[in-house]
Amino acid sequence: MAYWFHRNPLKATSQINFDLKMIVNDSQAIKLCSELRLARNRLLDLLCDPNNSVENVENCLNNYLSLLQGLFIAIDEKGGESKLRYAIRFRWSNTMLGNAANAQQDAIFELVSICQNYGIWLMKHAAMIAGKDDINMDEAKEVHKCLRKAAGIFSTVQEKYIGQLLQKPDPGSDLDNKVVQAYINQCTAEAQEVTIARAIELKHAPGLISALANETSRMYKAAADSLNGLNPKHFGKWWKYLQLKSSFYLSYAYCYAGENLLQQEKCGEAIRALNESEKYQSEVKTLSKEYSQTKGLGISARPEQHLFFRKLGSIVKLTLDKCERENGFIFHQKVPNDPPELELKATYGLASPEEFTLPSINPMWNPTIYAAFDMPRTNPFDPANSKAATKAEGDLPPVKEANVHQSNKDPKNNSGCVVQ
């Protein structure tokens, strides 16, 4: 299947020294602050490059999150919220709003932001693997797993952590439920593309392929719909990509529905399904041009260059010609005015977000170390965190992301399946 992926940029952030106030200068507490800073910097460095391995990045992520938890979970017999939750001010940009910074005096804000950046890295890593000249089955499975992991991360921060923040999310920010939901649906839909590709390559039943394609189209549409009402200056290109993918898979759904109906000798309905596929194929061509001409952030997809995209028209035409011949010579069935109803639920191959959980708290945290830190002398609504103050500090420099190879060769298989 044509995994031509649009990828949004990583979130940018400022350096944090973790200068937590101490009752006394405890050497272990000082070391813990140093480890927090080093772990964060190591992780941010790895996230800049999609070529890094998932294992290395995940190990660094878990190390940092195990240390970070002491800033929002109390390490004493009472438990509950850490006295240090509001001790440090964090600044992060948003993926779709340029380099302007958001600042919150809240360790949960840091948790959400760093996890979202890891989710975006997983999406980029999946595209990197897919961009190879030839990709084997194990690599396709890794693409599938990365996208399900990314969906799980966005889902977890949406369900468990964003609601804990004291500040209300700005429209279009990465904390906005509309934006988070778009990421969840996009990652899940892209994971399903791997399943569809495999189903086509193995020549599975056309009814199953049609149902999977329909589910994927609906998921892309849900992602596009969640961005409705957000500033088209920032979200127009992403929105156009999601619309394009929805129409593309709807065309495939009707194409394989037509083949399924032909197998059942329902030629009239098959012809109508393929006519509908042609309609959405034409829509895809229009959306592809609009997508290419729309300005916006991120690494753009180039769907018109991929073999699977180019083969869609020929597959529809060949199947339609066969249906019309057989209907003219054998069946003589009337072509209905309305297209057939597509399967609403595939019986196999649906992707779902992979559950994401935080690692155990780092053993460096213990009640003695926790007690060595003083209560924070600032609060989450400090005037220094106001929008005016944050704006005066200036924008954050964009993340310098490593280049990745993207193949422009046609795949060697029959289906034209390639991940980009």
N, C-alpha and C positions, 0 to 999 in steps of 0.2 A: 504494500500500500504506500501511497505517496506521503510520507511523513515530512512534509515541508512545514517547518515550525517557525513561528514568529517568536522571538525572545526579547523580553523587556530587560532593561539594564539593571545591574545590581544597585542596592541601596548604598549610599555613601555615609560615612560616619567620621567623627573626630576622635582623636586619641584620648584615652582615659587613663589617668595615673593611679586611680583607686587610693587616693590619700585619705583613708578613713581615720577619724580622730580616735585616739587611744587614751585610756585612763593612765596607763603607764606604757613606756616603750618596751613592749613585749617582743622579743626577737621572733617568736613563732608567728605572732600576729603580723609583724612587718614582712616576714617571709610570705605569708598568705596573700597579702596585698600585692607583693611583687609577682607571685604566681598568677594572680588574677590578670594583671597587666600583660604578662608574657603570654599567657594562654589565649587571651583575646587577640593580641597582635599576630600570633602564629595562625590562628584560625582565619583572621581577615586576610592574611597573605595567601593562604591556600584557596580561599574562595574567589580570588581574582583569576584563577586559572581552571577552566573546565577540564583540562587534560589531567589534572590530579585524580588519584584513585578515590573511589567512594570510601574505602576502608580508612585511608589516611585522613580524609576530611572529617569523617564521622568520629574517629578517635579524638581528633582535636576538638570537635564540637562537644562531645561528651565530657571531655576533660574540663573545658571552660564552663559548661552548664553545671557540672558537679560542684565547681567552685562558686559560681554565681548564685547558687541556691541559698547560700548563707546570707545573702543580702535580702531575700524575701521570705525565708522560712526561719523561724526562731530556733536556734540551736541550744535549747535548754529544756528543763523538765516541763515547762508550760506549753511549748510548741506554739503554733499559730504564726502570726505575722512577725517577721524579723524587725527589730528596732532599727535596722540599717536600711530598710527598704527605700527610704527617701533621703539617704545620705549622699547620693552621688547624682549629678546631672548628666544625662546622656543626650547626645545630638545625633539625629539620623535624617537623611533625606528620604523621599518617597520615590518609588520606582517610576511613576508616571508624571511627576510634577516638577521635573528638573532638579536643580541642585540646591534649592531653598531648603533650609534645615527646620526640622521640628525638634523642640527640646522639652524633655520631661524629667523631673526630679523623681525618678521611679525606676527601681530595678526590674519591675514587670515590663516596663516599656523596652528596656534593653533585651529582656528575654524574648519578647514578641519580635522585635526587630531582627535580632541575630538569627532566630529560627526562620523567619521569612526569607532572609538572605540565603540561608542554607537551602530552602525550598527552591528558590530561583536558581541557585547553583546546580541543584539536581536536574532542573529542566535544561540548563545549558549543557550539563554533562551528557544527558541523554541525546541532545542534538549533536554533540561532538562525536559520540559513538556512531550515530546514524550518518554522520558526514563522511565516513570512511568509504573508500572505493568499493570494497566488498565487506559485507557484514554477515557473520555466521549466526547460527541459532542461539548460541550462548550470549552473544552480544545483543541480539534482539530481545532476549529475556532480561538482560540488564537494563535496556532502555525501558521496558515495561515496568520493571521493579522500581527504577528511579522515579518514574512519573507517578506511580502509585504512592511512593514514599513522599514525594513533594505534595501530592494532594492531601495525604494524611497530616503533614505538618501544618499546612494552611488551615485544615479543618480543626486541628487541635487548638491552635492559637485562637481561632475564632470562637470555639465553644468554651474554652476554659480560661483564657487569659485576657483577651481584649476587654471583656466586660468588667474585669477587675480594675482597669485603669480609671483614675479619678477624672482625667480630662476627656471631654467629649471629642470623638474623632472628627477631623475636618473632612468635608466632602472631597472625594478623590484621593484621599491619603491612603496609605497601605493599611490603616486601621479601619477604614470605611468598610462596612459589611458588604457593600456592592462590589468593591474591588477584590476583597478576600474571596467572595463567592465566585467571581469570575475566574480567579486562579484555581480554585478547587475544581470547577467544572471543566476548565481547559485541560488541566493535568489528567483528570480522569478520562476525558474524551480522547486525549492523545494516547493514553495507555491502551484504550480500546482499539485504536488504529492498528496496534501491533497484532491484536487478536484477529482483526479483519484480514490483515495481510496474510497471516498464517492460514486462515480459513480459505482464502482464495487460492493460495499456493498449493494447498492440499486438496483442492477441488471439493470442498464440503458442499452440502446441500445448498442450492441457491436460496431456499427459504430462510435458512439460518443466516446466510450472509446478508440478505436483505434486512432481516430483523436487527442484526448487529449494526448495520449501516444506519438504519433508522434511529436506533437508540443513540448512536454517536452524533448524528445530526441534531437530535433533540437536545443533547447535552451542550453542543456548541451554541445552539440557539439560546439556551438558558444562560450561558456565559455572556453572550452578546446582550441579551435583554437586561442582565444585571448591571451593565454599564450605561443603560439608557439614563439620560438626564445629567450625565457628567460632561464636563467641558470637552467638546470635540477637538479643540486645539491640542489637548493632551491625550485624549483617548480615541480619537478618530481612526488612527491606523490600526490599533489593536482591535477595536470594534469591527472594522472592515474585515480583518483577518478572521475573526470568529464567525462573521456572517458568511464569508467565502467558504470556510470549512463546513458550515452547516448545509449550505446549498450543494456543495460537492458530494457530501455523503447522502443527501436526500436523492440526488441524481442516481447514485449507485444503488440506493435502496429500491428505487423504482425499476432500475435496470435488472437487478436480480429478482425482483418480484415478477417482472415480465418473463424471465427465463423459467421461474418456478411455475407460473401459470401455463406456459407453453408445455411443460412436462405433464401438466394435468389436462392437456388438450383443450384449454380455455383460451383459444387463439384471440378472440375478440377482446377479452379483458387484458391479455398479454400485450396486444398492440396498444391499448389505451395506457397501460403502465409505461411502456417504452416511449410513447408520445410525451408523457409527463416527465420521464427521465431526460428527454431532449430539451424540454422547457427549462429544467433546472441546469442542464449543461450549458445552455445559452446564458443563463443568469450567472453561472460561474465565470464564464469568459468576461462578462461585463464587470463583475466584482473584482476579478484579477487585475484588470486595467485600472480600476478605481483604487485598489489597494496599492499598486505600484506607484500611482501618482499622488497618494496621500502622504503628507509629511508627518513624521512622528519619531518617537524614540524607539530604540531597540534594533536588533538584527532582523532584517526583513526576510521573509520567505520569498521564493521565486517559483511558484507552483507551475507556471506555464513552461518551465524548462524541464520538468520531470516526466519520465516516460509514462508513469501510471496516469498522470494528468492527461498527457497527450493521447493515451490509449482509450480514455473514456469514450470519446466520440466514435471510434471505430468499433468498440464493443457494442455500444447501443445500436449503431447502424447495422452491424452484421446480424444481431439478434432480431431487430425489427424487420429486416429484409426476409429472414427465415420465417418469422411469424406471418408476414403478409403473403408470402408464397404459399405456405401451408393453408392459410385461411382461404386464399383464392382457389386453390385446387381441391382441398379436402373438406374443410370445416364450414366455410361460408357463414361464419358467425358475425353478428352485428357488433360493431365497436361501440361500447357504452359512452355516454357523454361524460360521465364522472370517472375519475381514476379509481382503481381498487384501493381499499383500505390496507395500509401497511401494518405488519405485526408491531404491536406496541411493546412487547416484552420478549427479548431473546431468551431462549432456554439454555444457552451455553455461552461462555466467553465474556460476560459482562465484567468490567473492571470495577474495583472499589478502592477507596483510599486505604492505605496501609496504616494501621494504628501507630501513633507516635507517642512515646512516653519519655519522661525525663530520666536521666541516669540517677543512680544513688548519689547522695550528698558526699562530697569528697571527705575522706577521713581526716584531712587537715583541720576541718571544722570540728570542734568539740566545745562543751560548755565553758571550759576554762578560757579558750581562745575567744569565744563569743563574748564572754564577760569582760575581756580586756578592751573591747571597743566601747567608746563613749556613745551616749545617745546623740543622734544627729542634731546639729545646731541650725539646720535649715528645714524648710517645710516644702511640700510639693507645689505650693502656690506662691513661692518666693517671687517677688517682682522681677528678679533676674531671669525668670523663665517666661515672662510675658512675650507675646508675639512681637511687640515693638523692640524689646531687648534682643530677642533672637534674630530679628531681621537686621538689627544694627551690627551684629557680629559677622554678617556676610554669609555667602553661600558656602557649601561644602564642595571641595574639588571632586569631580566625578571619579569613579573607580577606574583605574587603568586595567582593563580586562585583557587577558592574553588572547591572541588570535588562535583560531582552530581551523583545521583543514575541513573544507566542505567540498565533497566530490561533485564534479559535473558530468560524470560518466553514467551511462545507462546501466542498470543492473543486468546481470547475466541470466536471471531467471525468466520464466515465461510470463509471470504476472506483472512484471515491471515494478515490483515492490521495492521501495528504497526508503530509508529514513533520513530526513534532512532537518 
